[in-house]
């Protein structure tokens, strides 16, 4: 059931909902600081998946028998839950995909191939994840369009003072991340969308790092597309969603061809369903969609405002404590940031540091985080990233600092 948002949460009780947090890692209690890569799953989501396979498992939309009806009802109810979660006007504005990457590729190929022409400009930022960069590079190569980038300041924020010269009538799409997966920067989405519309461009938001952490209302933000992944917000892997404004989705041709997305098929030509079903060829990830709806119910039971406050506190606390270490460089804004901290230490390469930490049960991530151009911008091969969620604690951060101090001694 959908629960009302609470103003506070029992964070210890929340931790008990995640079975994997009781695991041992190399003989130590697991400290999982890699939620920006994928979050852990609460029992409620695991149970929802089991319930589907035990009581509802059948293909959707195509059968007249009881199990197919159950599966279809649960699948479409999941679509309605996603629409409600992000403030969409209708469930028809929600396309189920494998995640953020597939959602952006869908837009780049279905919308981009129809509406982008030679000489058009696609505006991005220097902090984009490869998932919001490579699809546009491929589109530009196919169409002769040009890419343009908003620079990033040394403090990890966008150079918005340059936006007026970059965002002009040549730009047909402005695609940008809501929260940087390497810097933790929270971008002013509503402002950026409004500026895109002022020059006649559409706006696409990569919400992979924000959808599970803070309230999102696509109509208030004013975006035309928004993409996110279920696995970063307590849901299963292999499921995500693309929001697209109804009129825009209806103007887009199908992306994949096959069963389910058609009205009729003749040997020479086919007629296709309206959005969103025209974009969901074949058997969808039914269990994943149901698991995503269960994750949404779970998150809403805690309340996204409470989650954002908790996660932001952890990130600020970690950033402050990391400065105690010698040779430390912390990336990203010093004030408000998303639920992660990226850093480098003079004593060790990020891969070595992450491997050392793992021996003490601390799960960090080291590397370029699918942000190679951003890493070059800051002159580093990669960073070590600690990313948090509402099941983490300041005590775990204190333990991380102890382990990192031991790493500095070891590598020095």
C-alpha positions as CSV (number, residue, x, y, z in Angstrom):
1,X,0.0,0.0,0.0
2,X,1.1,3.6,-0.6
3,X,2.0,5.1,2.7
4,X,1.8,8.7,3.8
5,X,5.1,10.6,4.0
6,X,6.4,10.8,7.5
7,X,8.4,13.8,8.8
8,X,10.9,11.6,10.6
9,X,12.1,8.0,10.3
10,X,13.5,5.3,12.6
11,X,16.8,4.8,10.7
12,X,17.8,1.8,12.7
13,X,14.5,0.1,11.9
14,X,15.1,1.0,8.2
15,X,18.5,-0.8,8.3
16,X,16.7,-3.9,9.5
17,X,14.6,-4.0,6.4
18,X,17.8,-4.7,4.3
19,X,18.9,-8.3,4.7
20,X,22.2,-7.8,2.9
21,X,23.4,-5.3,5.5
22,X,23.8,-8.2,7.9
23,X,26.5,-9.7,5.6
24,X,30.1,-10.0,6.6
25,X,32.8,-8.9,4.2
26,X,36.3,-10.4,4.6
27,X,35.4,-11.1,8.3
28,X,34.2,-7.5,8.9
29,X,30.7,-6.0,9.1
30,X,29.7,-4.8,5.7
31,X,29.8,-1.1,5.2
32,X,28.1,-0.4,1.8
33,X,29.1,3.0,0.4
34,X,28.4,2.2,-3.3
35,X,24.7,3.1,-3.6
36,X,25.3,5.5,-6.5
37,X,26.3,2.4,-8.5
38,X,23.3,0.4,-7.2
39,X,21.3,0.5,-4.1
40,X,20.5,-2.4,-1.8
41,X,17.0,-3.9,-1.7
42,X,14.6,-3.9,1.2
43,X,12.6,-7.0,2.1
44,X,9.4,-5.4,0.8
45,X,10.9,-5.4,-2.8
46,X,12.2,-8.9,-2.5
47,X,8.8,-10.1,-1.3
48,X,7.0,-8.3,-4.1
49,X,9.2,-10.1,-6.7
50,X,8.6,-13.5,-5.0
51,X,4.8,-12.8,-4.8
52,X,4.7,-12.1,-8.6
53,X,6.5,-15.3,-9.5
54,X,4.4,-17.4,-7.1
55,X,1.0,-15.9,-7.8
56,X,0.9,-13.7,-11.0
57,X,3.6,-15.0,-13.4
58,X,2.3,-14.7,-17.0
59,X,2.8,-12.6,-20.0
60,X,0.9,-9.2,-20.0
61,X,-1.7,-7.8,-22.4
62,X,-1.9,-10.9,-24.6
63,X,-3.9,-13.5,-22.6
64,X,-7.5,-13.9,-21.5
65,X,-6.7,-16.2,-18.6
66,X,-6.6,-15.3,-14.9
67,X,-2.8,-15.2,-14.4
68,X,-2.4,-12.9,-17.5
69,X,-5.1,-10.6,-16.1
70,X,-3.3,-10.5,-12.8
71,X,0.1,-9.8,-14.4
72,X,-1.3,-7.1,-16.7
73,X,-3.1,-5.4,-13.8
74,X,0.0,-5.4,-11.6
75,X,2.2,-4.2,-14.5
76,X,-0.1,-1.3,-15.5
77,X,-0.6,-0.3,-11.8
78,X,3.2,-0.1,-11.6
79,X,3.1,2.4,-14.5
80,X,0.5,4.5,-12.7
81,X,2.7,4.4,-9.5
82,X,5.7,5.7,-11.4
83,X,3.7,8.4,-13.0
84,X,2.4,9.5,-9.6
85,X,5.9,9.3,-8.1
86,X,7.3,11.8,-10.5
87,X,4.2,14.0,-11.0
88,X,3.4,13.0,-14.6
89,X,0.1,14.1,-15.9
90,X,-0.8,10.6,-17.1
91,X,0.5,7.0,-16.9
92,X,0.7,7.2,-20.7
93,X,3.7,9.5,-20.3
94,X,5.7,6.6,-18.7
95,X,7.7,4.2,-20.8
96,X,9.3,1.2,-19.1
97,X,12.9,0.7,-20.1
98,X,15.9,-1.2,-18.7
99,X,17.1,2.0,-17.0
100,X,18.5,5.5,-17.5
101,X,20.9,4.4,-20.3
102,X,18.2,2.8,-22.4
103,X,15.8,5.7,-21.8
104,X,18.3,8.2,-23.2
105,X,19.2,6.0,-26.1
106,X,15.4,5.7,-26.9
107,X,15.1,9.5,-27.1
108,X,18.3,9.9,-29.1
109,X,17.2,7.4,-31.6
110,X,13.4,7.7,-31.8
111,X,13.1,11.5,-31.3
112,X,16.6,12.4,-32.4
113,X,16.5,10.6,-35.8
114,X,13.2,12.4,-36.6
115,X,13.9,15.9,-35.4
116,X,17.6,16.5,-35.4
117,X,19.2,17.8,-38.6
118,X,22.6,18.7,-39.9
119,X,23.8,21.9,-38.2
120,X,21.5,21.5,-35.2
121,X,23.1,21.8,-31.8
122,X,22.7,19.4,-28.8
123,X,23.8,21.1,-25.6
124,X,25.2,19.0,-22.8
125,X,27.5,19.7,-19.8
126,X,31.0,18.6,-19.0
127,X,29.8,16.6,-16.0
128,X,27.6,14.1,-17.9
129,X,27.7,10.4,-17.3
130,X,28.7,8.5,-20.5
131,X,25.0,7.4,-20.7
132,X,24.1,11.1,-21.4
133,X,27.0,11.7,-23.7
134,X,27.7,8.7,-26.0
135,X,24.1,8.4,-27.4
136,X,24.3,12.1,-28.5
137,X,27.8,11.6,-30.0
138,X,26.4,8.7,-32.0
139,X,23.4,10.8,-33.1
140,X,25.6,13.7,-34.1
141,X,27.7,11.4,-36.2
142,X,24.7,10.1,-38.0
143,X,23.0,13.4,-38.6
144,X,25.7,16.0,-38.8
145,X,24.5,17.7,-35.6
146,X,27.0,19.4,-33.3
147,X,27.6,19.0,-29.6
148,X,28.2,21.9,-27.3
149,X,29.1,21.8,-23.6
150,X,28.5,23.9,-20.5
151,X,31.8,24.0,-18.6
152,X,32.2,23.0,-15.0
153,X,33.8,25.4,-12.4
154,X,36.6,24.2,-10.1
155,X,34.0,23.9,-7.3
156,X,32.0,21.4,-9.3
157,X,29.2,23.7,-10.3
158,X,28.1,24.5,-13.8
159,X,29.4,27.7,-15.4
160,X,25.9,29.1,-15.7
161,X,27.3,32.6,-16.5
162,X,28.2,31.2,-19.9
163,X,24.8,29.6,-20.6
164,X,23.4,32.6,-22.5
165,X,26.1,32.3,-25.1
166,X,25.8,28.5,-25.4
167,X,22.0,28.1,-25.3
168,X,20.7,29.8,-28.4
169,X,18.2,29.2,-31.3
170,X,20.6,26.6,-32.8
171,X,20.1,24.3,-29.8
172,X,17.3,21.7,-30.3
173,X,17.9,19.8,-27.1
174,X,19.5,20.6,-23.7
175,X,20.3,17.3,-21.9
176,X,21.8,17.4,-18.4
177,X,22.1,15.5,-15.2
178,X,20.1,16.4,-12.1
179,X,22.8,15.3,-9.6
180,X,26.3,14.5,-10.8
181,X,27.3,10.9,-10.1
182,X,31.0,12.0,-9.4
183,X,30.7,15.5,-7.9
184,X,27.4,15.4,-6.1
185,X,26.5,18.7,-7.7
186,X,22.7,19.4,-7.6
187,X,21.8,21.3,-10.7
188,X,19.0,23.9,-10.9
189,X,16.7,21.8,-13.1
190,X,13.7,24.1,-13.3
191,X,15.9,27.1,-14.2
192,X,17.7,25.1,-16.9
193,X,14.5,23.8,-18.4
194,X,13.0,27.2,-18.5
195,X,16.0,28.6,-20.3
196,X,15.9,25.8,-22.8
197,X,12.3,26.4,-23.6
198,X,13.0,30.2,-24.0
199,X,15.1,29.4,-27.1
200,X,12.7,26.7,-28.4
201,X,14.8,23.7,-27.2
202,X,13.6,20.6,-25.4
203,X,15.0,19.6,-22.1
204,X,16.0,16.1,-21.0
205,X,17.0,15.4,-17.4
206,X,19.1,12.5,-16.3
207,X,17.6,11.7,-12.8
208,X,19.5,8.5,-12.1
209,X,21.1,10.0,-9.0
210,X,18.1,12.0,-7.8
211,X,14.9,9.9,-8.4
212,X,15.4,7.9,-5.2
213,X,16.7,10.7,-3.0
214,X,14.5,13.8,-3.4
215,X,11.1,14.8,-4.5
216,X,10.6,15.2,-8.2
217,X,7.7,16.7,-10.0
218,X,8.2,16.8,-13.8
219,X,5.5,19.4,-14.4
220,X,7.1,21.7,-11.8
221,X,10.5,21.1,-13.2
222,X,9.2,21.8,-16.7
223,X,11.3,19.0,-18.4
224,X,10.2,17.3,-21.6
225,X,12.0,14.0,-20.9
226,X,13.3,12.5,-17.6
227,X,15.1,9.2,-17.3
228,X,15.9,7.1,-14.2
229,X,16.8,3.6,-13.1
230,X,15.0,1.4,-10.6
231,X,18.2,-0.3,-9.2
232,X,19.5,3.0,-7.8
233,X,16.3,3.5,-5.7
234,X,15.8,0.1,-4.0
235,X,14.3,-1.5,-7.1
236,X,15.5,-4.5,-9.2
237,X,18.1,-4.2,-11.9
238,X,17.0,-4.1,-15.5
239,X,14.1,-1.8,-15.0
240,X,13.7,2.0,-15.3
241,X,11.5,4.6,-16.8
242,X,11.4,7.3,-19.4
243,X,9.0,10.2,-18.8
244,X,8.1,12.1,-21.9
245,X,5.5,14.8,-22.4
246,X,2.5,13.2,-24.1
247,X,2.5,15.3,-27.2
248,X,6.2,14.6,-27.7
249,X,5.9,10.9,-27.2
250,X,3.0,10.8,-29.7
251,X,5.2,12.5,-32.3
252,X,8.0,9.9,-32.0
253,X,8.2,6.8,-34.2
254,X,8.7,3.4,-32.7
255,X,12.2,2.4,-31.6
256,X,12.2,-1.4,-31.6
257,X,9.9,-3.5,-33.7
258,X,8.2,-6.7,-32.7
259,X,5.2,-8.0,-30.8
260,X,3.0,-6.0,-28.4
261,X,3.8,-2.6,-29.9
262,X,1.5,-3.0,-32.9
263,X,-2.1,-2.6,-33.8
264,X,-2.0,-4.6,-36.9
265,X,0.7,-6.2,-39.1
266,X,0.6,-7.0,-42.8
267,X,3.4,-8.5,-44.8
268,X,4.3,-5.1,-46.2
269,X,3.5,-2.7,-43.4
270,X,2.4,-2.4,-39.8
271,X,0.4,0.0,-37.7
272,X,1.6,0.9,-34.3
273,X,0.0,1.5,-30.9
274,X,0.1,4.9,-29.3
275,X,2.6,5.8,-26.6
276,X,3.8,4.4,-24.3
277,X,3.1,0.9,-25.7
278,X,4.7,1.6,-29.1
279,X,8.0,1.8,-27.3
280,X,7.7,-1.5,-25.4
281,X,8.3,-4.1,-28.0
282,X,8.3,-7.7,-26.8
283,X,7.8,-9.2,-23.4
284,X,8.7,-6.4,-20.9
285,X,10.4,-6.8,-17.5
286,X,7.1,-7.4,-15.7
287,X,8.6,-8.5,-12.4
288,X,11.0,-5.5,-12.6
289,X,8.2,-3.1,-13.0
290,X,6.3,-4.6,-10.1
291,X,9.5,-4.5,-8.0
292,X,10.0,-0.8,-8.9
293,X,6.5,0.0,-7.7
294,X,7.2,-1.8,-4.4
295,X,10.4,0.3,-4.1
296,X,8.4,3.4,-4.7
297,X,5.9,2.4,-2.0
298,X,8.8,1.7,0.4
299,X,10.5,5.1,-0.3
300,X,7.3,7.0,0.0
301,X,6.7,5.3,3.3
302,X,9.8,6.9,4.6
303,X,9.4,10.2,2.7
304,X,11.7,11.7,0.2
305,X,12.2,15.0,2.1
306,X,13.4,13.0,5.1
307,X,15.6,10.8,2.8
308,X,17.1,13.9,1.2
309,X,17.9,15.5,4.6
310,X,19.4,12.3,5.9
311,X,21.5,11.6,2.8
312,X,22.7,15.3,2.5
313,X,23.8,15.2,6.1
314,X,25.8,12.1,5.6
315,X,27.5,13.6,2.5
316,X,28.4,16.8,4.2
317,X,29.7,14.9,7.3
318,X,31.8,12.7,5.1
319,X,33.3,15.6,3.1
320,X,34.2,17.4,6.3
321,X,35.8,14.3,8.0
322,X,37.8,13.4,4.8
323,X,39.7,16.7,5.1
324,X,41.4,15.2,8.2
325,X,43.5,12.9,6.0
326,X,46.8,14.1,4.6
327,X,47.1,14.7,0.9
328,X,43.3,14.7,0.5
329,X,41.4,16.4,-2.4
330,X,37.6,16.4,-2.2
331,X,35.6,17.2,-5.3
332,X,32.3,18.9,-5.6
333,X,30.4,21.7,-3.9
334,X,31.3,22.6,-0.3
335,X,27.7,23.4,0.6
336,X,24.7,21.4,-0.6
337,X,25.5,18.2,-2.4
338,X,23.9,14.9,-3.3
339,X,24.5,11.7,-1.4
340,X,28.1,11.1,-2.5
341,X,31.6,12.3,-2.1
342,X,34.4,11.8,-4.6
343,X,38.0,12.2,-3.5
344,X,41.7,11.4,-4.2
345,X,44.5,10.8,-1.8
346,X,48.2,11.4,-2.7
347,X,49.2,8.2,-1.1
348,X,47.3,5.8,-3.3
349,X,45.6,5.3,-6.7
350,X,41.8,5.1,-6.3
351,X,41.8,1.4,-7.4
352,X,44.4,0.6,-4.8
353,X,42.6,2.5,-2.1
354,X,39.3,0.8,-2.9
355,X,40.9,-2.6,-2.8
356,X,42.5,-1.9,0.5
357,X,39.2,-0.7,2.0
358,X,37.4,-3.8,0.8
359,X,39.7,-6.0,3.0
360,X,38.1,-4.2,6.0
361,X,34.5,-4.7,4.8
362,X,34.2,-1.2,3.3
363,X,32.6,-1.1,-0.2
364,X,33.7,2.0,-2.1
365,X,34.1,2.5,-5.8
366,X,37.3,3.6,-7.5
367,X,37.7,4.7,-11.1
368,X,36.3,7.2,-13.6
369,X,32.7,6.4,-12.8
370,X,31.7,6.6,-16.5
371,X,32.8,10.3,-16.4
372,X,36.1,10.2,-18.3
373,X,35.8,13.7,-19.8
374,X,35.0,15.1,-16.3
375,X,38.1,13.3,-14.8
376,X,40.3,14.9,-17.5
377,X,38.7,18.3,-16.7
378,X,40.0,17.9,-13.1
379,X,43.3,16.4,-14.1
380,X,42.9,13.0,-12.4
381,X,42.6,9.4,-13.8
382,X,39.7,8.7,-11.5
383,X,38.5,9.2,-7.9
384,X,37.4,7.1,-5.0
385,X,33.7,7.6,-4.4
386,X,31.7,7.0,-1.2
387,X,28.0,7.1,-1.9
388,X,25.3,6.9,0.7
389,X,21.6,6.1,1.1
390,X,19.2,6.2,4.0
391,X,20.4,2.9,5.4
392,X,23.8,4.4,6.1
393,X,25.0,6.0,9.3
394,X,27.5,8.5,10.5
395,X,29.1,5.7,12.6
396,X,29.9,3.9,9.3
397,X,31.5,7.1,8.0
398,X,33.6,7.3,11.2
399,X,34.7,3.7,10.5
400,X,35.6,4.7,6.9
401,X,37.9,7.4,8.1
402,X,39.7,4.9,10.4
403,X,40.2,2.6,7.4
404,X,41.4,5.4,5.1
405,X,43.8,6.6,7.7
406,X,45.2,3.0,7.9
407,X,45.4,3.0,4.1
408,X,47.5,6.3,4.1
409,X,49.9,4.7,6.7
410,X,50.1,1.5,4.6
411,X,50.8,3.1,1.2
412,X,53.1,5.8,2.6
